[in-house]
Amino acid sequence: MTELALTTRKFITRLDPVWMVLLFGFALLAIALPRQALDSALFTAEALVGVAGFLFASIGIAAYAKASGADALIARAFTGREVTMIFAAALMGALSPFCSCGVIPLIAALLGMGVPLAPVMAFWLASPLMDPSMFFLTAGTLGMDFALYKVAAAIVIGLIGGFGTYALMRAGAFSDPLRAGVGNGGCGGSVIRSRKDVVWTFWTDGERRAKFWKNAGENTLFLGKWLTVAFFLESLMLAFIPAETVSSWIGGDGWLTVVGATLVGVPAYLNGYAALPLVGGLIEQGMAPGAGMAFLLAGGVSSIPAAIAVWALARPPVFAAYLGFAFIGSFTLGMSYAFIA
């Protein structure tokens, strides 16, 4: 084998498989549908710019906590009180200003700090469903009762996931829930077990400065990679699965419609803000409000950015549990709303 071939082989083996798949997919799209390739590239770039504030703030906070040693203090605050933290995490998730993509770096930071998986799952499930902007837009589009119920539903779904994860872990499941290099949040985390002094002015220490930049760089590459994939896939779904198609799948009345809306919502991404007028129009045409609620809940929890975040950070069993909790919670809350609406 020639030196050039050896060098090429080494270069290829060092490439991240995710980036390779993304570049290959984009190249195929550029050949087959150049206009859509341009639209997807612009959509992905704009979405990354839009979430950059959340991304870099969370990365900076996580890197500071790691370099200063404050991550141990933060993580220890979550230990020994998982039941309490599940309630708090579900509530904070439902009221936080994070969207499904903005919550990704925060979740990564919590897991890296060693926060137990159960409260993280509660926050993970509740956060994409509601934020202050979404609340007021929902109230204006679908009514205050619908918006208030969705807030309560976000909290309940967070509790279902949090306590479901807590029970499964106590039964022996998820003994190693996170992917290698993410953190160790199953039972308190390594940062809790390795107690070190906190140095708030870490920049005076060369070793801690190096740790800061190393952690920030690794998180930027990791999160940037998966966010790019998420937004690229989102652009394709928005382009090739039009709102009219979604409408034909979930229109109608009855409990089967709630099941259908939940099943469609779990795999299909529809931007939460764009979904509001669609659901409002379907309800005006006779669709059961419970089906609309189920679709918004299932789609919000399992949107492409949120689902890819779970897949990137957690092992497949945790990912499956996340989708399972999303389906159970969305269907249950959708059916409940159908009875009271």
C-alpha positions in Angstrom: 0.0 0.0 0.0 1.4 3.4 -1.0 2.1 6.2 1.5 -0.7 8.3 0.0 -3.2 5.4 0.4 -2.1 4.9 4.0 -2.5 8.6 4.7 -5.9 8.6 3.1 -7.0 5.6 5.1 -5.8 7.1 8.4 -7.7 10.4 7.5 -10.9 8.5 6.7 -10.7 6.4 9.9 -10.4 9.6 12.0 -13.4 11.2 10.5 -16.5 11.2 12.6 -19.1 8.8 11.1 -21.9 11.2 11.8 -20.3 14.0 9.8 -19.5 11.5 7.0 -23.2 10.4 6.8 -24.3 14.0 6.9 -22.0 15.1 4.2 -22.9 12.0 2.1 -26.6 12.8 2.5 -26.2 16.4 1.6 -24.1 15.5 -1.5 -26.8 13.1 -2.7 -29.4 15.8 -2.1 -27.3 18.4 -4.0 -27.1 16.0 -7.0 -30.8 15.0 -7.0 -32.5 18.2 -5.8 -30.0 21.1 -5.9 -32.7 23.6 -5.0 -33.7 21.7 -1.9 -30.0 21.2 -1.0 -29.6 25.0 -0.9 -32.9 25.5 1.1 -31.8 22.8 3.6 -28.3 24.4 4.0 -29.9 27.8 4.6 -32.5 26.4 7.0 -29.8 24.5 9.0 -27.5 27.6 9.1 -30.3 29.9 10.2 -31.4 27.4 12.9 -27.9 27.0 14.2 -27.5 30.8 14.4 -30.9 31.0 16.2 -29.9 28.5 18.9 -26.3 29.7 19.2 -27.0 31.9 22.2 -28.4 29.0 24.2 -25.7 26.7 22.9 -22.7 28.8 23.8 -24.1 30.0 27.1 -24.7 26.4 28.2 -21.3 25.3 27.0 -19.6 28.1 28.8 -21.5 27.4 32.0 -20.7 23.7 31.8 -17.0 24.3 31.1 -16.8 26.8 33.9 -18.4 24.3 36.3 -15.9 21.6 35.2 -12.8 23.8 35.4 -13.7 25.4 38.7 -14.9 22.2 40.3 -18.4 23.7 40.9 -19.9 20.7 38.9 -19.5 18.6 42.0 -21.5 21.1 44.1 -24.2 21.3 41.5 -24.4 17.6 41.0 -24.5 16.9 44.8 -27.5 19.1 45.1 -29.4 16.5 43.1 -28.3 13.5 45.1 -30.3 11.8 47.9 -33.5 13.6 47.0 -34.4 12.1 43.6 -38.2 12.1 44.3 -38.2 15.8 45.2 -36.0 16.6 42.3 -38.3 14.8 39.9 -41.2 17.0 40.9 -38.9 20.1 40.7 -37.5 19.1 37.3 -40.9 18.5 35.8 -42.1 21.9 37.0 -39.0 23.7 35.9 -39.1 22.0 32.5 -42.7 23.0 31.9 -42.0 26.6 32.8 -38.4 27.0 31.3 -37.8 29.2 28.3 -36.0 26.4 26.5 -37.2 24.9 23.2 -36.5 21.4 22.1 -33.2 22.3 20.6 -32.2 24.9 23.2 -32.5 22.3 26.0 -29.9 20.0 24.4 -26.8 21.7 25.8 -28.4 22.1 29.2 -29.3 18.4 29.3 -25.7 17.5 28.2 -24.3 19.7 31.0 -26.6 18.1 33.7 -25.7 14.6 32.6 -22.0 15.5 32.5 -22.3 16.9 36.0 -23.6 13.6 37.2 -27.2 14.5 37.8 -29.3 11.3 38.3 -31.1 10.2 35.2 -34.7 10.2 36.6 -35.0 14.0 37.2 -33.1 14.7 34.0 -35.7 12.5 32.2 -38.5 14.5 33.8 -36.9 17.8 32.7 -36.2 16.4 29.2 -39.8 15.4 28.6 -41.4 18.5 30.0 -39.1 21.2 28.6 -39.9 21.0 24.8 -43.7 21.2 25.4 -44.1 24.6 26.9 -42.2 27.9 27.3 -43.5 31.5 28.0 -43.7 32.4 24.3 -45.4 29.1 23.4 -47.9 29.6 26.2 -49.1 33.0 25.0 -49.2 31.9 21.3 -51.2 28.8 22.3 -53.6 30.9 24.3 -54.1 33.3 21.4 -54.5 30.5 18.9 -56.3 27.7 20.7 -57.7 29.4 23.8 -56.6 29.9 27.4 -58.1 26.7 28.6 -56.1 24.7 26.0 -52.9 26.6 27.0 -53.3 26.0 30.7 -54.1 22.3 30.2 -51.0 22.0 28.0 -48.9 23.4 30.9 -50.4 20.9 33.3 -49.9 18.1 30.7 -46.2 19.0 30.3 -45.7 18.7 34.1 -47.6 15.4 34.2 -45.6 13.9 31.3 -42.4 14.9 33.0 -43.6 13.2 36.2 -44.5 10.1 34.2 -41.1 9.9 32.7 -39.2 10.8 35.9 -40.9 8.4 38.1 -41.0 5.7 35.4 -37.3 6.0 35.0 -36.8 6.0 38.8 -38.8 2.8 39.2 -37.0 1.1 36.3 -33.6 2.0 37.7 -34.6 0.7 41.1 -35.6 -2.6 39.4 -32.2 -2.9 37.8 -32.7 -1.3 34.4 -30.5 1.4 32.9 -27.5 0.3 35.0 -25.3 2.1 32.4 -27.7 4.6 30.8 -25.4 7.1 29.1 -23.1 6.8 26.2 -19.4 6.7 26.7 -17.9 10.1 27.5 -21.2 11.8 28.3 -21.0 11.5 32.1 -22.1 9.1 34.8 -25.5 10.2 36.1 -27.0 6.9 37.0 -26.3 7.0 40.7 -25.0 10.4 41.5 -22.0 10.6 39.1 -18.3 10.4 39.3 -18.0 14.2 40.0 -19.9 13.6 43.2 -17.7 10.7 44.4 -14.5 12.7 43.6 -14.8 15.7 45.8 -12.3 18.4 45.1 -11.9 22.0 46.2 -13.8 24.6 44.2 -11.6 27.3 42.7 -14.0 30.0 41.4 -11.2 32.0 39.7 -10.0 29.0 37.8 -8.3 31.1 35.2 -5.4 31.7 37.6 -4.5 28.0 37.3 -3.0 26.8 34.0 -4.3 23.3 34.4 -7.8 24.4 35.1 -7.7 26.8 32.1 -6.7 24.0 29.9 -9.6 21.9 31.3 -12.0 24.7 30.6 -11.0 25.0 26.9 -10.8 21.3 26.5 -14.3 20.8 27.9 -15.7 23.7 25.9 -14.2 22.4 22.7 -15.4 18.9 23.1 -19.0 20.0 24.0 -19.0 22.4 21.0 -18.1 19.7 18.6 -20.4 17.1 20.1 -23.5 19.3 20.4 -22.8 21.2 17.1 -22.6 17.9 15.3 -25.9 16.6 16.5 -27.7 19.9 16.2 -26.6 20.1 12.6 -28.0 16.7 11.9 -31.2 17.5 13.7 -31.8 20.7 11.8 -30.9 19.1 8.4 -33.4 16.3 9.0 -36.0 18.9 10.2 -35.6 20.8 6.9 -36.2 17.6 4.9 -39.3 16.6 6.9 -40.8 20.1 6.5 -40.1 19.9 2.8 -41.4 16.4 2.0 -44.1 16.0 4.6 -46.4 18.9 4.0 -49.0 20.1 6.5 -51.8 18.9 4.3 -50.5 15.3 4.6 -50.4 15.6 8.3 -53.9 16.9 8.3 -55.2 13.9 6.4 -53.6 11.6 8.9 -55.0 13.1 12.1 -58.3 14.7 11.0 -61.6 13.3 12.4 -63.1 12.5 15.8 -63.1 9.7 18.3 -60.6 7.9 20.5 -58.9 6.3 17.5 -58.1 9.8 16.2 -56.3 10.4 19.5 -54.3 7.2 19.0 -53.6 8.2 15.4 -52.6 11.7 16.4 -50.2 10.4 19.0 -48.7 7.8 16.6 -48.2 10.5 14.0 -46.9 13.0 16.5 -44.2 10.7 17.9 -42.1 10.2 14.7 -43.2 13.3 12.8 -41.6 16.7 13.5 -43.7 19.7 13.2 -42.4 23.0 14.6 -44.4 23.8 17.7 -45.3 27.3 16.6 -46.2 26.2 13.0 -48.4 23.4 14.5 -50.6 25.7 16.4 -52.5 27.2 13.4 -52.7 23.7 11.8 -54.3 22.2 14.8 -56.5 25.2 15.3 -57.8 24.8 11.7 -58.3 21.0 12.2 -60.3 21.6 15.3 -62.5 24.1 13.5 -63.1 21.5 10.8 -64.3 19.0 13.4 -61.3 17.2 14.8 -61.5 16.2 18.4 -59.6 18.7 20.7 -58.1 15.7 22.5 -56.5 14.6 19.2 -55.1 18.0 18.7 -53.7 18.0 22.2 -52.2 14.5 21.8 -50.5 15.6 18.5 -49.0 18.7 20.0 -47.7 16.8 23.0 -46.3 13.8 21.1 -44.8 16.0 18.4 -43.2 18.4 20.9 -41.6 15.7 23.1 -40.3 13.5 20.2 -39.4 16.2 17.7 -36.2 15.6 15.7 -34.0 17.9 17.8 -35.3 16.5 21.1 -35.2 12.9 20.0 -31.7 13.2 18.5 -30.5 14.7 21.7 -31.7 11.7 23.6 -30.1 9.3 21.1 -26.8 11.2 21.2 -26.5 11.3 24.9 -28.2 8.1 26.1 -28.0 4.4 25.2 -30.8 2.8 23.1 -32.8 1.4 26.1 -33.1 4.9 27.5 -34.0 6.3 24.1 -36.8 3.6 23.8 -38.0 4.5 27.3 -38.1 8.2 26.3 -40.3 7.5 23.3 -42.5 5.2 25.4 -43.1 7.8 28.0 -43.8 10.3 25.3 -46.4 8.1 23.8 -48.1 7.0 27.0 -48.2 10.5 28.4 -49.4 12.1 25.2 -52.2 9.6 24.6 -53.3 9.7 28.3 -53.4 13.5 28.5 -55.0 13.7 25.0 -57.8 11.3 26.0 -58.2 13.2 29.3 -58.6 16.5 27.5 -61.1 14.9 25.1 -63.4 14.1 28.1 -63.2 17.6 29.7 -63.0 19.8 26.5 
